[in-house]
Amino acid sequence: MHDPLWTPGDTVVERFLRPDGSIGQHHPLRVIADDGTVLLGWLPADTPIVGSRLADGRLFREAPLEERFRVPRVRVADFWRDTSTLRRIADDEWSSVWWFFDADGHFLNWYVNLEVPLGRTPSGPDRIDGILDVAVEPGGRWQWKDEDEAEEAVLAGRITAGQLERLRAEGERIGALADAGRFPFDGTWTDFRPDPDWPAPGLPDGLL
């Protein structure tokens, strides 16, 4: 059985799963290109998503570090805020690369979301958020993000020590590409503009 192949203009939903198999966030993406193993998708600002909050109503960042991965979470209706993102999601890579654009369509920077890949379903790619991330500025300067949260996530059982080691190795691979100015940090797609005739991608009914 072959993996699903999506056509430009399709809507797919990227799902972020938890280690217990439950589904956290859902992000709808407009398909820009797909070859069956690498998806390029577009998520414009203000698109409705399914987000998550702590069960007591707090936002994730509002809780002390030691509580963030121990208090249960619930799914909530939300929006993708402030910036639009073009995402490159490769089935066999422990990361996805996000190009961030401002409200006027100008490229801002890259954000590399380190992730555990779980393959794709007919509706979209499935991933586990690896907590640890890499931010890359125009020109290639890069830095780790959320290292303290990643360590706490291991202590709380959110990810394993082995997964964090693999995610760090992926971050180092990404950093080396940024240092060298190699794809995807070579200017490719920094001038991307979405098809103006395409509406924002939508979520299927019944997710909440």
Beta strands, then each sheet from edge to edge (+ up, - down):
strand 1: 11-17
strand 2: 23-34
strand 3: 38-43
strand 4: 48-54
strand 5: 73-79
strand 6: 84-90
strand 7: 95-101
strand 8: 107-121
strand 9: 124-136
strand 10: 142-145
sheet 1: 10+ 9- 1- 2+ 3- 6+ 7- 8+
sheet 2: 4+ 5-
end
